[in-house]
C-alpha cells in the first residue's frame, strides 16, 4: 500500500472518530439546554437535538471529505505524520468552531425562551388624564 493511501486511511479514521465523539457529547449536553428551551415538550426538544446532530455530522464529514486530498507527496513516515498533524489540526479547529457555534446557538435559544416566559405584568394606572376638548 502506498504511504499516501495509508495517510488517507489514518486521516479518515481519526477524523470520523473525533466527529462522532464530539457529536455525541454535544447531543448529550444539548438535551439539557433544549429541555429548557421547550419546556413540557420533550419530543420537540429531542427532534431539534437530532436535527442539530445530523447537521453537525453533515458539515464536519463534508469538510473532512473535501480536505482529504493532499498536494504533497508522502514518501517517508515522517511526511505521513507531518501531513496528518496538519490535517488533523485543521479538523480539530473546525470541530471546535462547530462546537462553540452549537453552544452559542443553544444558549441563545435558552436565553430567548427564558425571556419569553418571564413576562412582566403591566403597571396599573395611578390616575387618569383629563379629557381634552377638540
TIMI-2910 file (N, C-alpha, C, CB; in pm, 1 decimal, decimal comma, always signed):
<rs>
+----------+----------+----------+----------+----------+----------+----------+----------+----------+----------+----------+----------+------+
!      n_x !      n_y !      n_z !     ca_x !     ca_y !     ca_z !      c_x !      c_y !      c_z !     cb_x !     cb_y !     cb_z ! resn !
+----------+----------+----------+----------+----------+----------+----------+----------+----------+----------+----------+----------+------+
!    +85,1 !   -118,8 !     +0,0 !     +0,0 !     +0,0 !     +0,0 !    +88,9 !   +124,1 !     +0,0 !    -96,4 !     +0,4 !   +123,1 !  Unk !
!    +49,8 !   +218,8 !    -79,4 !   +119,8 !   +346,2 !    -90,5 !   +106,4 !   +423,5 !    +41,1 !    +64,0 !   +429,6 !   -209,5 !  Unk !
!   +210,7 !   +500,7 !    +78,6 !   +204,5 !   +578,9 !   +202,5 !    +98,3 !   +688,2 !   +195,4 !   +340,6 !   +641,1 !   +232,4 !  Unk !
!    +70,0 !   +740,0 !    +77,8 !    -35,1 !   +840,9 !    +64,7 !   -170,1 !   +780,0 !    +98,3 !    -37,0 !   +900,2 !    -77,7 !  Unk !
!   -196,4 !   +660,8 !    +48,5 !   -322,0 !   +592,4 !    +78,4 !   -330,0 !   +560,9 !   +227,2 !   -335,1 !   +463,1 !     -4,9 !  Unk !
!   -218,4 !   +517,6 !   +286,6 !   -215,4 !   +490,8 !   +431,0 !   -246,4 !   +617,4 !   +510,1 !    -78,0 !   +434,7 !   +473,0 !  Unk !
!   -190,1 !   +729,9 !   +468,1 !   -218,7 !   +855,1 !   +539,5 !   -365,1 !   +894,3 !   +524,6 !   -128,7 !   +968,5 !   +487,9 !  Unk !
!   -426,3 !   +867,1 !   +408,8 !   -568,3 !   +894,4 !   +389,7 !   -653,1 !   +809,2 !   +484,2 !   -608,7 !   +868,4 !   +243,7 !  Unk !
!   -618,8 !   +682,4 !   +495,2 !   -694,8 !   +591,3 !   +582,3 !   -684,6 !   +635,7 !   +728,2 !   -643,4 !   +445,7 !   +567,0 !  Unk !
!   -563,7 !   +668,4 !   +772,1 !   -544,4 !   +713,8 !   +910,3 !   -620,7 !   +844,5 !   +933,5 !   -393,0 !   +733,2 !   +941,5 !  Unk !
!   -610,1 !   +937,7 !   +839,3 !   -679,3 !  +1066,2 !   +849,9 !   -830,0 !  +1047,1 !   +861,1 !   -646,8 !  +1154,3 !   +729,3 !  Unk !
!   -885,8 !   +964,2 !   +773,8 !  -1030,4 !   +940,9 !   +778,3 !  -1071,8 !   +874,9 !   +908,8 !  -1074,2 !   +854,4 !   +660,2 !  Unk !
!   -996,3 !   +776,9 !   +953,7 !  -1030,5 !   +708,1 !  +1078,5 !  -1031,7 !   +805,5 !  +1196,4 !   -931,3 !   +593,7 !  +1105,5 !  Unk !
!   -923,7 !   +881,8 !  +1211,8 !   -914,8 !   +975,5 !  +1324,8 !  -1023,2 !  +1082,2 !  +1314,7 !   -775,5 !  +1041,8 !  +1329,9 !  Unk !
!  -1045,3 !  +1136,2 !  +1195,3 !  -1143,9 !  +1242,9 !  +1177,7 !  -1285,4 !  +1194,5 !  +1207,0 !  -1136,6 !  +1298,2 !  +1036,2 !  Unk !
!  -1318,7 !  +1075,9 !  +1159,7 !  -1453,4 !  +1023,4 !  +1183,2 !  -1474,4 !   +992,7 !  +1330,2 !  -1477,8 !   +897,6 !  +1099,4 !  Unk !
!  -1374,8 !   +933,6 !  +1396,3 !  -1386,6 !   +905,0 !  +1540,1 !  -1403,9 !  +1034,5 !  +1619,0 !  -1262,3 !   +827,8 !  +1591,0 !  Unk !
!  -1324,7 !  +1136,0 !  +1587,3 !  -1337,8 !  +1264,7 !  +1657,3 !  -1473,7 !  +1329,4 !  +1631,8 !  -1226,2 !  +1360,2 !  +1614,0 !  Unk !
!  -1521,5 !  +1323,7 !  +1509,2 !  -1651,2 !  +1382,7 !  +1476,2 !  -1763,9 !  +1313,2 !  +1551,5 !  -1676,4 !  +1375,2 !  +1325,5 !  Unk !
!  -1761,3 !  +1180,9 !  +1556,6 !  -1864,7 !  +1105,2 !  +1628,1 !  -1858,7 !  +1136,4 !  +1777,4 !  -1848,0 !   +952,9 !  +1604,1 !  Unk !
!  -1739,1 !  +1142,6 !  +1834,1 !  -1725,6 !  +1171,1 !  +1977,4 !  -1779,7 !  +1310,3 !  +2011,6 !  -1578,1 !  +1160,0 !  +2020,5 !  Unk !
!  -1743,4 !  +1411,2 !  +1932,0 !  -1791,1 !  +1547,0 !  +1959,5 !  -1942,7 !  +1554,8 !  +1939,2 !  -1719,0 !  +1649,9 !  +1868,4 !  Unk !
!  -1995,3 !  +1489,7 !  +1837,2 !  -2140,2 !  +1493,2 !  +1812,1 !  -2217,2 !  +1429,0 !  +1927,3 !  -2173,8 !  +1421,3 !  +1679,9 !  Unk !
!  -2168,1 !  +1316,5 !  +1977,6 !  -2236,2 !  +1252,4 !  +2091,1 !  -2229,2 !  +1338,6 !  +2216,2 !  -2174,9 !  +1115,0 !  +2119,5 !  Unk !
!  -2115,1 !  +1401,2 !  +2238,3 !  -2101,4 !  +1491,1 !  +2353,7 !  -2197,3 !  +1608,6 !  +2341,6 !  -1956,4 !  +1542,1 !  +2366,2 !  Unk !
!  -2204,1 !  +1667,9 !  +2222,9 !  -2297,7 !  +1778,7 !  +2200,4 !  -2442,0 !  +1734,9 !  +2218,5 !  -2278,8 !  +1836,6 !  +2060,9 !  Unk !
!  -2473,3 !  +1616,3 !  +2171,7 !  -2609,8 !  +1566,3 !  +2182,5 !  -2650,4 !  +1547,8 !  +2328,0 !  -2624,2 !  +1434,6 !  +2107,1 !  Unk !
!  -2562,9 !  +1487,1 !  +2407,4 !  -2594,6 !  +1465,4 !  +2549,3 !  -2611,6 !  +1597,9 !  +2622,9 !  -2484,5 !  +1381,8 !  +2616,6 !  Unk !
!  -2516,1 !  +1687,6 !  +2605,2 !  -2521,9 !  +1815,5 !  +2675,8 !  -2630,9 !  +1905,4 !  +2619,1 !  -2387,0 !  +1886,4 !  +2668,3 !  Unk !
!  -2657,2 !  +1895,1 !  +2490,3 !  -2758,5 !  +1978,9 !  +2427,3 !  -2899,1 !  +1949,0 !  +2473,4 !  -2751,6 !  +1963,8 !  +2280,4 !  Unk !
!  -2923,9 !  +1825,4 !  +2515,5 !  -3057,7 !  +1790,5 !  +2565,5 !  -3097,5 !  +1877,3 !  +2683,7 !  -3063,0 !  +1643,1 !  +2605,8 !  Unk !
!  -3002,5 !  +1908,0 !  +2770,6 !  -3030,6 !  +1990,2 !  +2888,8 !  -3074,4 !  +2129,9 !  +2845,6 !  -2905,9 !  +1998,5 !  +2981,2 !  Unk !
!  -3001,6 !  +2189,1 !  +2751,3 !  -3037,6 !  +2322,2 !  +2702,1 !  -3174,2 !  +2320,1 !  +2634,6 !  -2931,2 !  +2373,9 !  +2604,2 !  Unk !
!  -3195,5 !  +2222,2 !  +2548,1 !  -3320,2 !  +2218,2 !  +2472,0 !  -3440,7 !  +2186,1 !  +2560,3 !  -3309,5 !  +2115,6 !  +2360,6 !  Unk !
!  -3420,7 !  +2113,6 !  +2667,9 !  -3531,0 !  +2087,9 !  +2761,7 !  -3578,0 !  +2218,8 !  +2824,5 !  -3487,2 !  +1987,8 !  +2872,0 !  Unk !
!  -3486,3 !  +2313,2 !  +2845,2 !  -3524,3 !  +2443,7 !  +2899,5 !  -3586,6 !  +2533,7 !  +2793,0 !  -3402,7 !  +2512,5 !  +2960,4 !  Unk !
!  -3543,8 !  +2515,1 !  +2668,8 !  -3598,2 !  +2596,8 !  +2559,8 !  -3742,2 !  +2556,6 !  +2528,7 !  -3510,9 !  +2583,2 !  +2433,3 !  Unk !
!  -3769,2 !  +2425,0 !  +2533,5 !  -3902,1 !  +2373,2 !  +2502,7 !  -3960,3 !  +2302,3 !  +2625,4 !  -3896,4 !  +2276,6 !  +2381,5 !  Unk !
!  -3996,3 !  +2377,4 !  +2729,2 !  -4047,7 !  +2311,6 !  +2849,8 !  -4179,7 !  +2240,4 !  +2822,0 !  -4066,2 !  +2413,9 !  +2962,6 !  Unk !
!  -4190,0 !  +2118,7 !  +2871,4 !  -4311,6 !  +2040,8 !  +2855,1 !  -4324,7 !  +1973,8 !  +2719,7 !  -4428,6 !  +2127,5 !  +2877,5 !  Unk !
!  -4225,2 !  +1986,9 !  +2635,7 !  -4231,7 !  +1926,2 !  +2502,5 !  -4102,0 !  +1851,3 !  +2475,6 !  -4256,8 !  +2034,0 !  +2392,8 !  Unk !
!  -4088,7 !  +1735,3 !  +2540,2 !  -3965,4 !  +1657,7 !  +2525,8 !  -3946,3 !  +1607,7 !  +2383,1 !  -3966,0 !  +1539,5 !  +2622,2 !  Unk !
!  -4057,8 !  +1577,2 !  +2315,4 !  -4047,0 !  +1528,0 !  +2177,2 !  -3988,5 !  +1635,0 !  +2085,1 !  -4185,2 !  +1483,4 !  +2124,9 !  Unk !
!  -4031,8 !  +1758,9 !  +2102,1 !  -3979,4 !  +1867,3 !  +2019,7 !  -3831,8 !  +1892,4 !  +2051,3 !  -4061,4 !  +1995,8 !  +2041,3 !  Unk !
!  -3797,4 !  +1890,9 !  +2178,3 !  -3656,9 !  +1910,0 !  +2217,9 !  -3568,9 !  +1799,7 !  +2159,7 !  -3643,7 !  +1912,5 !  +2371,9 !  Unk !
!  -3616,9 !  +1676,2 !  +2163,8 !  -3539,5 !  +1563,6 !  +2109,6 !  -3527,3 !  +1574,0 !  +1957,6 !  -3605,2 !  +1429,3 !  +2148,2 !  Unk !
!  -3632,9 !  +1617,8 !  +1891,0 !  -3628,5 !  +1633,2 !  +1745,2 !  -3529,1 !  +1742,1 !  +1704,7 !  -3768,6 !  +1666,5 !  +1690,5 !  Unk !
!  -3531,4 !  +1854,9 !  +1773,1 !  -3436,9 !  +1962,8 !  +1743,3 !  -3294,0 !  +1916,8 !  +1771,1 !  -3470,0 !  +2089,2 !  +1826,6 !  Unk !
!  -3274,3 !  +1845,0 !  +1880,3 !  -3141,9 !  +1792,2 !  +1913,8 !  -3091,9 !  +1699,9 !  +1803,5 !  -3145,6 !  +1717,3 !  +2048,3 !  Unk !
!  -3179,6 !  +1613,5 !  +1755,9 !  -3140,6 !  +1519,8 !  +1649,4 !  -3105,4 !  +1595,1 !  +1520,4 !  -3254,7 !  +1418,4 !  +1622,3 !  Unk !
!  -3183,3 !  +1696,9 !  +1486,4 !  -3154,5 !  +1775,3 !  +1366,6 !  -3021,5 !  +1848,7 !  +1378,6 !  -3266,7 !  +1875,1 !  +1340,5 !  Unk !
!  -2991,4 !  +1901,3 !  +1494,9 !  -2862,1 !  +1967,5 !  +1515,6 !  -2746,6 !  +1869,5 !  +1499,7 !  -2856,9 !  +2032,2 !  +1654,4 !  Unk !
!  -2763,3 !  +1748,1 !  +1550,9 !  -2657,8 !  +1647,2 !  +1539,5 !  -2638,6 !  +1605,7 !  +1394,1 !  -2690,9 !  +1524,2 !  +1625,8 !  Unk !
!  -2747,8 !  +1586,7 !  +1321,1 !  -2737,0 !  +1549,3 !  +1179,5 !  -2666,9 !  +1660,4 !  +1101,6 !  -2877,5 !  +1520,9 !  +1119,0 !  Unk !
!  -2703,1 !  +1783,8 !  +1126,3 !  -2636,7 !  +1895,8 !  +1060,4 !  -2488,9 !  +1902,0 !  +1093,9 !  -2703,1 !  +2025,9 !  +1098,9 !  Unk !
!  -2456,1 !  +1875,4 !  +1219,8 !  -2316,4 !  +1872,9 !  +1263,6 !  -2238,6 !  +1766,4 !  +1187,7 !  -2307,5 !  +1847,3 !  +1415,1 !  Unk !
!  -2296,8 !  +1645,6 !  +1176,6 !  -2232,4 !  +1538,0 !  +1100,3 !  -2211,9 !  +1577,8 !   +954,5 !  -2316,1 !  +1409,8 !  +1108,1 !  Unk !
!  -2314,7 !  +1630,8 !   +892,8 !  -2306,0 !  +1665,3 !   +751,3 !  -2197,4 !  +1769,0 !   +724,9 !  -2440,1 !  +1717,1 !   +701,7 !  Unk !
!  -2194,4 !  +1873,1 !   +804,1 !  -2095,2 !  +1978,6 !   +782,8 !  -1954,3 !  +1926,1 !   +807,9 !  -2123,9 !  +2098,9 !   +874,2 !  Unk !
!  -1934,4 !  +1857,7 !   +919,4 !  -1799,2 !  +1813,3 !   +953,3 !  -1749,3 !  +1701,4 !   +862,9 !  -1794,9 !  +1767,5 !  +1096,6 !  Unk !
!  -1832,3 !  +1603,0 !   +834,8 !  -1787,2 !  +1495,1 !   +747,5 !  -1770,0 !  +1544,4 !   +604,0 !  -1886,2 !  +1378,1 !   +751,8 !  Unk !
!  -1850,2 !  +1640,4 !   +563,0 !  -1829,9 !  +1702,5 !   +432,4 !  -1696,8 !  +1774,7 !   +425,8 !  -1942,8 !  +1799,2 !   +401,3 !  Unk !
!  -1663,8 !  +1847,4 !   +531,5 !  -1534,7 !  +1916,0 !   +536,8 !  -1420,1 !  +1816,1 !   +536,1 !  -1526,0 !  +2004,9 !   +661,1 !  Unk !
!  -1431,3 !  +1710,5 !   +615,1 !  -1327,1 !  +1607,3 !   +620,7 !  -1306,8 !  +1546,5 !   +482,5 !  -1364,0 !  +1497,0 !   +723,3 !  Unk !
!  -1414,8 !  +1520,1 !   +412,6 !  -1404,8 !  +1461,5 !   +278,1 !  -1338,7 !  +1558,2 !   +179,6 !  -1544,3 !  +1422,0 !   +226,8 !  Unk !
!  -1378,7 !  +1683,4 !   +182,4 !  -1319,6 !  +1781,4 !    +91,5 !  -1172,2 !  +1807,0 !   +122,2 !  -1396,7 !  +1911,9 !    +98,7 !  Unk !
!  -1134,3 !  +1794,8 !   +247,1 !   -997,4 !  +1822,8 !   +290,2 !   -907,4 !  +1699,8 !   +279,2 !   -997,4 !  +1873,9 !   +433,4 !  Unk !
!   -958,8 !  +1589,4 !   +230,0 !   -882,9 !  +1464,2 !   +222,4 !   -763,6 !  +1474,3 !   +129,1 !   -972,9 !  +1351,6 !   +177,1 !  Unk !
!   -784,3 !  +1525,5 !    +10,3 !   -677,4 !  +1526,4 !    -89,7 !   -562,1 !  +1614,7 !    -45,6 !   -730,7 !  +1573,9 !   -224,8 !  Unk !
!   -443,4 !  +1564,5 !    -68,6 !   -323,7 !  +1638,8 !    -32,5 !   -239,4 !  +1658,8 !   -156,9 !   -243,3 !  +1565,8 !    +77,8 !  Unk !
!   -185,2 !  +1777,4 !   -173,8 !    -99,2 !  +1805,1 !   -287,6 !    +43,5 !  +1759,8 !   -265,1 !   -101,1 !  +1951,2 !   -318,8 !  Unk !
!    +79,4 !  +1738,3 !   -137,6 !   +216,5 !  +1698,4 !   -105,4 !   +234,6 !  +1548,6 !   -127,9 !   +251,1 !  +1735,3 !    +40,6 !  Unk !
!   +355,0 !  +1511,0 !   -162,3 !   +385,8 !  +1368,8 !   -176,5 !   +430,9 !  +1314,3 !    -42,3 !   +494,7 !  +1345,4 !   -284,6 !  Unk !
!   +392,3 !  +1192,0 !    -13,8 !   +432,8 !  +1127,9 !   +111,2 !   +514,0 !  +1004,1 !    +76,6 !   +308,9 !  +1091,3 !   +199,8 !  Unk !
!   +644,3 !  +1018,4 !    +92,2 !   +734,0 !   +908,6 !    +60,2 !   +796,8 !   +847,5 !   +184,0 !   +841,6 !   +955,6 !    -33,3 !  Unk !
!   +791,9 !   +918,9 !   +296,8 !   +851,1 !   +867,6 !   +420,2 !   +747,3 !   +873,3 !   +531,8 !   +978,5 !   +948,5 !   +459,0 !  Unk !
!   +774,6 !   +800,1 !   +636,8 !   +684,5 !   +800,0 !   +753,0 !   +676,8 !   +939,2 !   +814,7 !   +731,7 !   +697,5 !   +858,7 !  Unk !
!   +787,5 !  +1011,1 !   +812,1 !   +788,2 !  +1147,6 !   +867,0 !   +690,4 !  +1236,6 !   +791,0 !   +930,3 !  +1207,9 !   +861,2 !  Unk !
!   +688,1 !  +1228,0 !   +661,0 !   +595,7 !  +1308,5 !   +580,9 !   +450,6 !  +1268,4 !   +607,8 !   +627,9 !  +1293,8 !   +431,1 !  Unk !
!   +427,1 !  +1140,4 !   +633,4 !   +292,5 !  +1095,3 !   +668,0 !   +246,9 !  +1162,8 !   +796,4 !   +288,0 !   +941,6 !   +683,1 !  Unk !
!   +331,1 !  +1159,1 !   +900,3 !   +292,8 !  +1217,7 !  +1028,6 !   +281,0 !  +1369,7 !  +1021,3 !   +393,5 !  +1179,3 !  +1135,2 !  Unk !
!   +369,0 !  +1433,5 !   +946,9 !   +359,6 !  +1578,9 !   +933,7 !   +232,1 !  +1619,4 !   +859,9 !   +482,6 !  +1633,8 !   +860,4 !  Unk !
!   +201,8 !  +1547,3 !   +753,4 !    +78,1 !  +1576,3 !   +680,6 !    -45,4 !  +1550,7 !   +764,7 !    +71,2 !  +1493,5 !   +554,3 !  Unk !
!    -42,3 !  +1439,0 !   +840,3 !   -156,2 !  +1406,8 !   +927,1 !   -173,7 !  +1510,1 !  +1037,6 !   -138,5 !  +1268,1 !   +988,6 !  Unk !
!    -63,1 !  +1557,6 !  +1094,1 !    -75,6 !  +1654,6 !  +1203,3 !   -139,2 !  +1784,2 !  +1154,2 !    +61,8 !  +1683,7 !  +1265,3 !  Unk !
!   -103,1 !  +1826,9 !  +1034,2 !   -164,1 !  +1948,8 !   +980,0 !   -312,1 !  +1926,1 !   +952,8 !    -92,1 !  +1993,2 !   +850,8 !  Unk !
!   -344,1 !  +1815,8 !   +887,8 !   -484,0 !  +1786,8 !   +854,6 !   -569,1 !  +1770,4 !   +979,7 !   -493,1 !  +1660,8 !   +769,0 !  Unk !
!   -521,3 !  +1692,8 !  +1076,0 !   -598,6 !  +1671,0 !  +1198,8 !   -608,4 !  +1798,7 !  +1281,2 !   -535,2 !  +1559,4 !  +1282,8 !  Unk !
!   -504,7 !  +1881,0 !  +1278,2 !   -512,1 !  +2009,8 !  +1347,8 !   -622,1 !  +2097,2 !  +1291,8 !   -379,5 !  +2082,7 !  +1338,8 !  Unk !
!   -632,5 !  +2100,9 !  +1160,6 !   -738,0 !  +2180,7 !  +1097,4 !   -875,2 !  +2121,3 !  +1128,2 !   -716,0 !  +2188,9 !   +944,5 !  Unk !
!   -885,7 !  +1988,4 !  +1122,6 !  -1013,6 !  +1923,9 !  +1155,7 !  -1052,5 !  +1954,4 !  +1299,6 !  -1005,3 !  +1771,0 !  +1134,0 !  Unk !
!   -957,2 !  +1948,7 !  +1392,5 !   -987,2 !  +1980,0 !  +1532,3 !  -1031,6 !  +2124,9 !  +1549,0 !   -865,3 !  +1952,8 !  +1620,0 !  Unk !
!   -968,7 !  +2216,1 !  +1477,3 !  -1011,6 !  +2355,6 !  +1484,0 !  -1153,3 !  +2373,4 !  +1429,8 !   -914,5 !  +2444,2 !  +1406,5 !  Unk !
!  -1185,7 !  +2305,2 !  +1321,2 !  -1321,1 !  +2313,8 !  +1265,3 !  -1421,7 !  +2251,8 !  +1362,7 !  -1328,3 !  +2242,6 !  +1127,1 !  Unk !
!  -1387,3 !  +2134,9 !  +1420,5 !  -1476,6 !  +2072,9 !  +1519,7 !  -1497,4 !  +2165,3 !  +1639,2 !  -1419,4 !  +1937,5 !  +1567,2 !  Unk !
!  -1390,2 !  +2227,5 !  +1685,7 !  -1402,3 !  +2321,6 !  +1797,3 !  -1488,6 !  +2440,4 !  +1761,7 !  -1265,8 !  +2369,6 !  +1841,0 !  Unk !
!  -1471,5 !  +2492,8 !  +1641,0 !  -1554,4 !  +2604,1 !  +1596,5 !  -1701,1 !  +2566,0 !  +1586,0 !  -1505,6 !  +2655,0 !  +1463,2 !  Unk !
!  -1726,7 !  +2446,7 !  +1532,7 !  -1865,2 !  +2398,2 !  +1524,4 !  -1923,5 !  +2378,1 !  +1663,9 !  -1871,9 !  +2266,2 !  +1444,5 !  Unk !
!  -1843,2 !  +2325,5 !  +1753,5 !  -1889,1 !  +2304,1 !  +1891,3 !  -1926,1 !  +2437,7 !  +1955,7 !  -1779,9 !  +2232,2 !  +1975,1 !  Unk !
!  -1837,8 !  +2536,1 !  +1944,1 !  -1866,9 !  +2667,6 !  +2001,9 !  -1989,3 !  +2730,9 !  +1936,1 !  -1745,6 !  +2760,4 !  +1987,4 !  Unk !
!  -2003,4 !  +2711,4 !  +1805,6 !  -2121,6 !  +2762,6 !  +1736,9 !  -2249,2 !  +2699,4 !  +1787,4 !  -2109,5 !  +2739,9 !  +1589,0 !  Unk !
!  -2248,1 !  +2568,6 !  +1806,4 !  -2366,1 !  +2499,4 !  +1859,7 !  -2397,9 !  +2545,4 !  +2001,1 !  -2344,7 !  +2347,8 !  +1858,0 !  Unk !
!  -2295,7 !  +2559,6 !  +2084,7 !  -2318,4 !  +2606,1 !  +2222,2 !  -2376,0 !  +2746,8 !  +2220,6 !  -2186,9 !  +2603,0 !  +2304,1 !  Unk !
!  -2325,2 !  +2833,7 !  +2132,8 !  -2377,1 !  +2969,6 !  +2122,3 !  -2524,1 !  +2969,9 !  +2081,7 !  -2294,9 !  +3050,0 !  +2022,0 !  Unk !
!  -2558,4 !  +2889,4 !  +1980,5 !  -2697,4 !  +2883,5 !  +1933,5 !  -2788,8 !  +2829,2 !  +2043,2 !  -2708,3 !  +2795,5 !  +1806,7 !  Unk !
!  -2746,5 !  +2721,7 !  +2110,2 !  -2828,3 !  +2664,1 !  +2216,9 !  -2846,1 !  +2762,7 !  +2331,4 !  -2765,4 !  +2534,7 !  +2268,6 !  Unk !
!  -2741,0 !  +2833,6 !  +2366,5 !  -2751,2 !  +2931,7 !  +2474,4 !  -2842,6 !  +3047,1 !  +2434,3 !  -2612,0 !  +2984,8 !  +2512,0 !  Unk !
!  -2835,3 !  +3088,6 !  +2308,0 !  -2923,2 !  +3195,3 !  +2259,5 !  -3070,1 !  +3150,1 !  +2263,1 !  -2883,2 !  +3236,9 !  +2115,5 !  Unk !
!  -3094,2 !  +3026,1 !  +2221,4 !  -3230,3 !  +2971,9 !  +2227,5 !  -3280,4 !  +2968,3 !  +2371,7 !  -3235,0 !  +2830,4 !  +2166,1 !  Unk !
!  -3193,6 !  +2925,4 !  +2462,1 !  -3233,7 !  +2916,6 !  +2603,1 !  -3261,0 !  +3054,8 !  +2659,7 !  -3125,1 !  +2846,1 !  +2686,3 !  Unk !
!  -3176,3 !  +3152,2 !  +2626,8 !  -3196,9 !  +3288,7 !  +2676,1 !  -3327,6 !  +3346,6 !  +2623,6 !  -3079,4 !  +3378,8 !  +2635,4 !  Unk !
!  -3355,9 !  +3322,7 !  +2494,5 !  -3481,1 !  +3373,5 !  +2435,8 !  -3602,3 !  +3308,1 !  +2500,2 !  -3483,3 !  +3349,4 !  +2284,1 !  Unk !
!  -3593,8 !  +3178,3 !  +2530,5 !  -3709,5 !  +3111,7 !  +2589,5 !  -3730,5 !  +3158,9 !  +2732,7 !  -3692,1 !  +2959,0 !  +2585,7 !  Unk !
!  -3624,6 !  +3185,0 !  +2804,8 !  -3639,8 !  +3238,3 !  +2941,1 !  -3702,4 !  +3375,8 !  +2938,3 !  -3504,5 !  +3244,2 !  +3012,9 !  Unk !
!  -3661,2 !  +3458,7 !  +2842,4 !  -3716,5 !  +3593,0 !  +2830,9 !  -3864,2 !  +3587,2 !  +2795,8 !  -3640,2 !  +3673,8 !  +2726,0 !  Unk !
!  -3902,8 !  +3492,7 !  +2709,2 !  -4042,7 !  +3482,0 !  +2668,5 !  -4131,9 !  +3438,8 !  +2783,2 !  -4056,7 !  +3384,7 !  +2553,8 !  Unk !
!  -4080,7 !  +3356,7 !  +2873,9 !  -4162,9 !  +3308,7 !  +2984,9 !  -4159,9 !  +3401,3 !  +3105,3 !  -4117,6 !  +3171,9 !  +3026,4 !  Unk !
!  -4068,7 !  +3492,8 !  +3108,0 !  -4059,0 !  +3586,0 !  +3219,6 !  -4134,3 !  +3714,3 !  +3183,4 !  -3909,8 !  +3616,5 !  +3254,3 !  Unk !
!  -4265,0 !  +3704,4 !  +3173,6 !  -4347,6 !  +3817,4 !  +3134,4 !  -4372,8 !  +3904,5 !  +3257,0 !  -4481,5 !  +3769,8 !  +3071,3 !  Unk !
!  -4346,9 !  +4030,9 !  +3241,0 !  -4369,3 !  +4126,3 !  +3349,3 !  -4509,9 !  +4182,6 !  +3332,9 !  -4261,3 !  +4240,9 !  +3348,9 !  Unk !
!  -4590,5 !  +4176,3 !  +3439,4 !  -4726,8 !  +4228,9 !  +3426,4 !  -4724,1 !  +4380,1 !  +3405,3 !  -4810,7 !  +4193,9 !  +3551,3 !  Unk !
!  -4826,2 !  +4433,1 !  +3339,4 !  -4829,6 !  +4578,3 !  +3315,9 !  -4845,8 !  +4654,0 !  +3447,3 !  -4944,2 !  +4615,0 !  +3219,3 !  Unk !
!  -4800,8 !  +4777,6 !  +3447,2 !  -4812,1 !  +4863,2 !  +3565,9 !  -4954,4 !  +4917,5 !  +3571,4 !  -4706,7 !  +4980,6 !  +3562,9 !  Unk !
!  -5020,3 !  +4904,6 !  +3687,6 !  -5157,6 !  +4956,7 !  +3696,5 !  -5158,0 !  +5109,7 !  +3692,4 !  -5226,2 !  +4906,9 !  +3826,0 !  Unk !
!  -5263,0 !  +5167,3 !  +3638,9 !  -5269,2 !  +5313,7 !  +3630,3 !  -5280,8 !  +5377,1 !  +3769,9 !  -5388,7 !  +5356,9 !  +3542,2 !  Unk !
!  -5220,3 !  +5492,6 !  +3782,6 !  -5227,0 !  +5564,8 !  +3911,4 !  -5324,3 !  +5681,0 !  +3904,2 !  -5087,8 !  +5616,3 !  +3952,1 !  Unk !
!  -5373,8 !  +5713,6 !  +3791,2 !  -5468,6 !  +5822,9 !  +3775,8 !  -5514,1 !  +5828,9 !  +3631,6 !  -5406,5 !  +5957,5 !  +3819,4 !  Unk !
!  -5596,0 !  +5927,5 !  +3604,3 !  -5649,4 !  +5940,4 !  +3470,2 !  -5607,7 !  +6074,3 !  +3413,1 !  -5802,6 !  +5925,8 !  +3469,7 !  Unk !
!  -5589,5 !  +6079,5 !  +3284,8 !  -5559,3 !  +6205,5 !  +3217,5 !  -5687,5 !  +6281,2 !  +3195,5 !  -5486,3 !  +6182,0 !  +3083,6 !  Unk !
!  -5681,8 !  +6410,5 !  +3208,7 !  -5803,8 !  +6488,3 !  +3182,2 !  -5838,3 !  +6480,5 !  +3033,2 !  -5785,8 !  +6637,2 !  +3226,4 !  Unk !
!  -5969,1 !  +6486,7 !  +3009,2 !  -6013,9 !  +6481,9 !  +2869,7 !  -5984,3 !  +6615,4 !  +2802,9 !  -6165,7 !  +6448,4 !  +2860,6 !  Unk !
!  -5938,7 !  +6606,5 !  +2681,9 !  -5905,5 !  +6726,7 !  +2604,6 !  -6015,6 !  +6748,4 !  +2501,9 !  -5765,1 !  +6713,7 !  +2535,0 !  Unk !
!  -6071,0 !  +6871,4 !  +2501,4 !  -6174,0 !  +6900,8 !  +2404,6 !  -6110,5 !  +6951,6 !  +2276,3 !  -6273,4 !  +7002,9 !  +2460,4 !  Unk !
!  -6164,4 !  +6908,4 !  +2165,9 !  -6107,0 !  +6948,8 !  +2037,9 !  -6162,0 !  +7077,0 !  +1987,0 !  -6128,3 !  +6844,5 !  +1937,0 !  Unk !
+----------+----------+----------+----------+----------+----------+----------+----------+----------+----------+----------+----------+------+
</rs>
